[in-house]
């Protein structure tokens, strides 16, 4: 008994295992399948708001025996900013020519109420999967041909991130004589994974910072632009990683039956893989 070859494609979004399918004698049959869905981020931390953070931070300072960083006036401003920021200047403590990053990163200056996980993560991301196939044949030859497309958007709101995959498969069997069959199998897959992270791009520091930046600083600067502290400019104009993989597998073979129920198989498989990073 011959075990039919398997085709496996690995990707950042999972492992896909596809067995070889064969055509059957009869009229051409066309099949189409589509799956639409959404992905959502799971187990994101429930972050404290700006006022809660400042209160906890003051408590930590007191326990450590150091001066509390947020005074009563600043606590009142933070509470007012959460309720209604109208009339409040988040950058009142910024002096001309001062670096916003140097002055406001990890300091008690500024006014804001930012949940960095909520800022960067979408609630849902769309994904879709489409597959079409045609099969059939006569007594002497049968065929099965299929193609598919899978696309999944990334969950980051401000980044070019996502995964696409295209695949093609064909299986053709021809009965040359009563004792000889010819078969040709072809499988091809192209995948593209785009992300702002990777070698030379943003590192794990992005995720590290999401939980460590203070929520008490606005992510919009005095000119209405997103600040460097928001990390959004890095995602939109920084380096990125784009990995494209191509996998081609072609198998040609002969199946001989010189005597009844005595099967002899000759197979040759050619594989060609490329990865562009």
C-alpha positions in Angstrom: 0.0 0.0 0.0 1.4 3.4 -1.0 1.0 6.3 1.4 0.0 9.4 -0.6 2.3 12.3 -0.2 1.5 15.2 2.1 2.1 18.9 1.6 2.7 21.0 4.6 3.1 24.8 4.6 4.4 26.6 7.7 3.5 30.2 8.5 3.4 32.6 11.4 -0.4 32.3 11.5 -0.4 28.5 11.8 0.4 25.2 10.2 -1.7 24.0 7.2 -1.7 20.3 6.4 -3.1 19.3 3.0 -3.4 15.8 1.7 -3.2 14.9 -2.0 -6.6 14.8 -3.6 -7.4 12.8 -6.8 -9.9 13.3 -9.6 -12.6 10.7 -10.3 -14.1 9.5 -13.5 -17.2 11.3 -14.5 -18.5 14.8 -15.4 -16.5 17.8 -14.3 -17.3 18.9 -10.8 -16.7 22.4 -9.6 -16.5 23.2 -5.9 -16.1 26.6 -4.1 -15.7 27.2 -0.4 -15.4 30.5 1.4 -14.8 31.2 5.1 -15.0 34.7 6.5 -14.2 35.6 10.1 -12.6 37.9 12.6 -9.9 37.7 15.1 -9.7 39.5 18.4 -6.9 40.2 20.9 -7.2 38.0 24.0 -6.1 38.6 27.6 -5.1 42.2 27.1 -4.4 43.7 30.6 -7.0 46.0 32.1 -4.9 49.2 32.6 -5.4 51.8 35.3 -6.5 55.2 34.1 -4.3 58.3 34.6 -5.7 59.3 38.0 -5.6 55.7 39.4 -2.0 55.3 38.1 -0.9 58.6 39.7 -2.5 57.6 43.0 -0.8 54.1 43.0 2.5 55.7 42.0 2.3 58.1 44.9 1.6 55.2 47.2 4.7 53.4 45.9 6.8 56.5 46.5 5.6 56.7 50.0 6.3 53.1 50.7 9.8 53.6 49.2 10.4 56.6 51.5 10.7 59.2 48.6 8.8 62.3 47.7 5.4 61.7 46.0 5.5 62.8 42.4 1.9 63.8 41.9 0.7 66.7 44.0 -3.0 67.4 44.9 -3.2 70.0 42.1 -1.9 67.5 39.5 -4.2 64.8 40.8 -7.2 67.1 40.4 -6.2 68.1 36.9 -5.9 64.4 35.9 -9.3 63.7 37.3 -10.7 66.7 35.4 -9.0 65.6 32.2 -10.6 62.2 32.5 -14.0 63.7 33.0 -13.7 66.5 30.5 -10.4 67.7 29.0 -11.9 70.9 27.5 -9.9 73.9 28.6 -6.9 72.0 29.9 -3.5 72.3 28.3 -1.7 68.9 28.3 1.6 70.6 27.5 1.5 73.6 29.9 4.8 72.4 31.5 6.6 72.3 28.1 9.2 75.1 27.8 10.3 76.4 24.3 12.9 74.3 22.7 12.5 71.5 25.2 12.5 67.9 24.0 9.1 66.3 24.7 10.6 62.9 25.1 13.3 63.9 27.5 11.0 66.1 29.6 7.8 63.9 29.7 8.9 60.3 29.4 8.8 58.7 32.8 8.0 61.9 34.6 5.0 63.5 36.3 4.7 66.2 33.7 1.9 66.6 31.3 -1.8 65.7 31.2 -3.3 62.7 29.5 -5.3 59.5 29.9 -3.9 56.9 27.5 -4.4 53.2 27.5 -1.6 52.1 25.2 -3.1 48.6 24.6 -6.4 50.2 23.6 -4.5 52.8 21.5 -2.6 50.2 19.5 -4.9 47.2 19.3 -8.0 46.9 17.1 -11.0 45.3 18.6 -11.3 42.9 15.6 -9.3 42.1 12.5 -10.9 40.6 9.3 -9.7 37.3 7.8 -10.9 35.3 4.8 -10.3 32.0 3.1 -11.4 31.0 -0.4 -10.9 27.7 -2.2 -12.0 26.6 -5.6 -11.5 23.2 -7.3 -12.5 21.3 -10.4 -12.2 17.6 -10.9 -13.4 14.9 -13.3 -12.1 12.8 -16.2 -12.8 9.8 -18.3 -11.9 6.1 -18.1 -8.3 6.8 -19.3 -7.5 10.0 -17.4 -8.7 11.9 -14.3 -7.8 15.3 -13.0 -8.1 17.4 -9.9 -7.1 21.1 -9.9 -7.6 23.5 -7.0 -6.5 27.0 -5.9 -7.0 29.0 -2.8 -6.4 32.3 -1.1 -6.1 33.1 2.6 -5.7 36.7 4.0 -5.6 37.8 7.6 -5.3 41.4 8.7 -3.1 42.2 11.7 -4.4 43.4 15.0 -2.2 46.5 15.3 -4.2 49.7 14.5 -1.4 51.8 13.1 1.0 49.3 11.5 1.2 47.7 8.1 0.8 44.1 9.3 -0.9 41.1 7.9 -0.5 37.7 6.2 -1.5 36.5 2.7 -1.2 33.1 1.2 -2.0 31.8 -2.3 -1.8 28.1 -3.2 -2.3 25.9 -6.3 -2.6 22.1 -6.6 -3.1 19.8 -9.5 -3.2 16.0 -9.7 -3.5 14.3 -13.1 -3.6 10.5 -13.6 -3.5 8.8 -17.0 -4.0 5.1 -17.7 -1.6 4.5 -20.6 -2.2 0.8 -20.8 -4.0 -1.8 -18.8 -0.8 -2.3 -16.7 0.7 1.2 -16.7 -0.5 4.5 -15.2 1.2 7.9 -15.4 0.7 10.5 -12.7 1.8 14.2 -12.3 1.2 16.1 -9.1 2.0 19.8 -8.7 1.8 21.9 -5.6 2.7 25.6 -5.3 2.3 28.0 -2.4 3.2 31.7 -2.1 3.0 33.5 1.3 3.7 37.0 2.3 4.1 38.1 5.9 4.3 41.9 6.6 5.1 43.3 10.0 6.9 46.3 11.5 8.9 43.9 13.7 12.0 41.8 13.0 15.7 42.2 12.3 16.4 45.9 11.8 12.8 46.9 12.7 11.0 47.5 15.9 12.0 44.9 18.5 10.3 43.5 21.5 10.7 46.9 23.1 7.4 47.9 21.5 5.4 45.4 23.5 7.5 46.0 26.5 6.7 49.7 26.4 3.0 49.3 26.0 2.7 48.2 29.7 5.3 50.6 31.0 4.6 54.0 29.6 2.7 56.3 31.9 -0.9 57.0 31.0 -0.7 60.5 32.3 0.9 62.0 29.1 -1.1 62.9 26.0 -0.2 61.1 22.8 -1.1 64.2 20.7 1.5 67.1 20.7 0.7 70.8 20.8 0.6 70.8 16.9 -2.0 68.0 16.8 0.5 65.4 15.7 1.0 62.0 17.3 4.0 62.1 19.6 7.1 60.0 19.5 6.1 58.6 22.9 3.0 57.1 21.3 5.3 54.9 19.1 2.9 55.4 16.2 5.3 57.5 14.1 7.8 54.5 14.3 5.1 52.1 13.1 4.0 54.3 10.2 7.4 55.5 8.9 10.0 53.3 10.4 11.6 50.1 9.0 9.5 47.0 8.5 9.9 43.3 7.7 8.4 41.7 4.6 9.0 38.0 4.2 7.9 36.2 1.0 8.1 32.5 0.7 7.6 30.4 -2.5 7.3 26.6 -2.3 7.0 24.4 -5.4 6.7 20.6 -5.3 6.4 18.6 -8.5 6.1 14.8 -8.5 6.0 12.6 -11.6 5.5 8.9 -11.4 4.7 5.6 -12.9 2.5 2.9 -11.5 3.0 -0.6 -13.0 0.9 -3.7 -12.5 2.7 -6.5 -14.4 0.7 -9.1 -12.5 -2.7 -8.7 -10.8 -2.5 -7.0 -7.4 1.3 -6.6 -7.8 1.9 -2.8 -7.9 5.2 -1.2 -8.6 5.7 2.5 -8.1 8.4 4.8 -9.5 8.2 8.4 -8.3 10.5 11.4 -8.7 9.9 14.6 -6.7 11.4 18.0 -7.4 11.2 20.8 -4.8 12.1 24.4 -5.2 11.8 26.9 -2.3 12.7 30.5 -2.0 12.5 33.0 0.8 12.9 36.8 0.2 13.3 38.8 3.4 
